[in-house]
């Protein structure tokens, strides 16, 4: 594996370790807290993150395959809400297992991409322009952002 993929995997693994350790430290009461009024609970945030890597890997694969644009009319907020609701009854261990499975898929997808794939440009579902390498990096950024929200809510 080349240096840029090795660096990327190191970054992603650090972000995941941070999220996993934090998740395992949460009490049942912590899971009910909300970082902001009217927002998701800590458990909802974990449910969202459990689903997000698979979606981002799909976006990377779509762009690498030459499909630069997402399907028109996609409502990211509604999609995220539906996915969180599907996972509300899952335990933290089940959510972490989902994260482990998505990570294995992500690594396999990344390893199968050429440098040209990683440089391909396209758009996130939100319409944001991005290249494939940045989509992969966004996985770690996303996990770190939500880890910080959880720490804010719980004081951990």
Backbone torsions as a table, in degrees:
resi	resn	phi	psi	omega
1	UNK	NA	138.5	-177.3
2	UNK	-78.4	172.8	-173.6
3	UNK	-63.0	-40.1	-177.3
4	UNK	-69.6	-35.0	176.9
5	UNK	-71.1	-39.2	178.6
6	UNK	-62.8	-43.8	178.0
7	UNK	-63.0	-44.1	179.8
8	UNK	-61.1	-47.5	179.7
9	UNK	-63.2	-36.6	175.7
10	UNK	-61.0	-45.5	178.6
11	UNK	-61.5	-47.2	-178.7
12	UNK	-64.8	-39.9	179.5
13	UNK	-67.4	-36.6	176.4
14	UNK	-64.3	-45.2	179.5
15	UNK	-62.6	-40.5	-179.5
16	UNK	-68.3	-41.4	178.8
17	UNK	-61.2	-42.7	177.6
18	UNK	-59.1	-48.1	180.0
19	UNK	-64.6	-44.8	-179.1
20	UNK	-63.5	-46.0	179.1
21	UNK	-62.0	-44.9	178.4
22	UNK	-61.1	-45.0	-178.6
23	UNK	-60.5	-40.9	-179.0
24	UNK	-71.7	-16.9	-179.1
25	UNK	-89.1	-4.9	-173.5
26	UNK	-80.0	138.4	175.3
27	UNK	-87.5	164.2	175.0
28	UNK	-55.2	-37.1	178.2
29	UNK	-66.3	-40.7	178.5
30	UNK	-55.4	-38.9	-175.9
31	UNK	-64.4	-21.2	-178.3
32	UNK	-91.9	-8.8	-178.2
33	UNK	-74.0	154.8	177.2
34	UNK	-123.5	133.0	178.9
35	UNK	-66.9	-28.0	179.4
36	UNK	-140.5	151.0	-178.1
37	UNK	-59.9	131.2	178.4
38	UNK	77.3	3.5	-177.6
39	UNK	-93.1	-172.7	176.8
40	UNK	-68.8	153.4	171.4
41	UNK	-75.6	169.2	176.5
42	UNK	-57.0	-42.7	179.4
43	UNK	-65.2	-38.2	176.3
44	UNK	-61.4	-40.3	178.6
45	UNK	-61.6	-44.1	177.8
46	UNK	-63.1	-38.1	177.4
47	UNK	-63.2	-41.2	177.7
48	UNK	-62.6	-46.8	-178.9
49	UNK	-64.3	-35.6	180.0
50	UNK	-60.2	-30.0	-179.1
51	UNK	-92.1	-23.5	-167.5
52	UNK	-69.5	-37.7	-177.9
53	UNK	-59.4	-43.3	180.0
54	UNK	-60.1	-40.3	178.5
55	UNK	-66.1	-40.9	179.2
56	UNK	-68.5	-38.0	176.1
57	UNK	-63.4	-39.5	175.7
58	UNK	-61.3	-40.6	177.5
59	UNK	-63.2	-45.4	178.6
60	UNK	-59.7	-45.0	-179.4
61	UNK	-65.1	-39.3	178.9
62	UNK	-62.2	-47.8	-179.4
63	UNK	-65.6	-43.7	179.6
64	UNK	-61.1	-30.0	179.6
65	UNK	-81.6	-0.3	177.5
66	UNK	97.2	2.7	176.9
67	UNK	-94.0	86.7	-172.0
68	UNK	-67.9	-34.6	-174.0
69	UNK	-102.8	142.3	173.9
70	UNK	-76.3	168.0	178.4
71	UNK	-63.7	134.9	-179.9
72	UNK	-66.6	148.9	176.8
73	UNK	83.5	6.2	-179.1
74	UNK	-70.3	130.9	179.2
75	UNK	-107.3	98.9	-176.2
76	UNK	-61.9	-41.4	-179.8
77	UNK	-60.7	-47.9	-179.6
78	UNK	-64.7	-40.4	178.0
79	UNK	-60.7	-49.4	-179.9
80	UNK	-59.7	-41.8	179.8
81	UNK	-62.7	-43.6	178.6
82	UNK	-61.2	-42.7	-178.7
83	UNK	-66.8	-37.7	176.6
84	UNK	-63.7	-46.3	-179.2
85	UNK	-60.8	-36.8	178.1
86	UNK	-62.6	-28.0	-173.8
87	UNK	-102.1	4.0	-172.9
88	UNK	-59.4	-31.6	-177.2
89	UNK	-90.2	-2.8	-179.0
90	UNK	-77.2	149.8	176.9
91	UNK	-81.1	166.2	176.0
92	UNK	-59.3	-41.6	179.2
93	UNK	-62.0	-38.3	177.4
94	UNK	-66.3	-40.2	177.8
95	UNK	-65.5	-40.6	177.8
96	UNK	-66.6	-35.1	176.2
97	UNK	-65.2	-38.0	176.6
98	UNK	-63.7	-40.5	177.0
99	UNK	-63.2	-40.7	178.1
100	UNK	-62.1	-42.5	-179.6
101	UNK	-65.8	-42.2	-179.9
102	UNK	-68.2	-32.4	178.5
103	UNK	-66.1	-41.6	179.1
104	UNK	-61.3	-41.4	177.5
105	UNK	-65.3	-40.9	-180.0
106	UNK	-61.7	-46.8	-178.9
107	UNK	-61.4	-44.5	179.4
108	UNK	-62.2	-41.9	179.0
109	UNK	-64.8	-46.8	179.8
110	UNK	-60.4	-45.5	-179.4
111	UNK	-62.8	-28.0	-178.9
112	UNK	-84.1	-2.5	-177.4
113	UNK	-95.5	142.3	174.4
114	UNK	-83.8	170.9	174.6
115	UNK	-59.7	-36.7	178.9
116	UNK	-63.5	-40.0	176.4
117	UNK	-60.0	-46.1	-176.8
118	UNK	-65.5	-25.0	179.5
119	UNK	-90.3	-9.8	-178.3
120	UNK	-59.1	142.0	-177.6
121	UNK	-110.3	145.4	178.9
122	UNK	-165.2	-150.4	-175.0
123	UNK	-135.6	141.7	171.9
124	UNK	-69.1	168.2	176.4
125	UNK	-59.8	-27.0	179.7
126	UNK	-75.8	-11.7	-177.0
127	UNK	99.6	-5.9	179.9
128	UNK	-67.0	127.8	176.2
129	UNK	-71.3	142.5	-174.0
130	UNK	-162.7	156.6	170.9
131	UNK	-104.5	165.8	-173.1
132	UNK	-61.0	-43.2	179.7
133	UNK	-58.4	-40.2	179.6
134	UNK	-68.9	-30.5	175.8
135	UNK	-62.5	-45.6	178.8
136	UNK	-62.1	-43.1	179.1
137	UNK	-62.5	-33.9	-179.7
138	UNK	-60.8	-27.9	177.4
139	UNK	-58.0	-49.5	179.2
140	UNK	-66.9	-41.2	178.0
141	UNK	-59.3	-43.9	-178.9
142	UNK	-62.2	-45.5	179.5
143	UNK	-64.4	-40.0	179.3
144	UNK	-67.0	-39.5	178.0
145	UNK	-60.7	-46.1	-178.2
146	UNK	-73.9	-31.1	173.5
147	UNK	-60.9	-41.4	179.0
148	UNK	-64.9	-39.7	176.7
149	UNK	-60.8	-41.3	179.5
150	UNK	-65.7	-43.1	177.6
151	UNK	-62.0	-39.6	178.1
152	UNK	-60.9	-44.0	-178.1
153	UNK	-69.6	-36.9	-172.2
154	UNK	-100.2	-16.4	-176.5
155	UNK	75.2	18.4	-178.7
156	UNK	-91.8	NA	NA
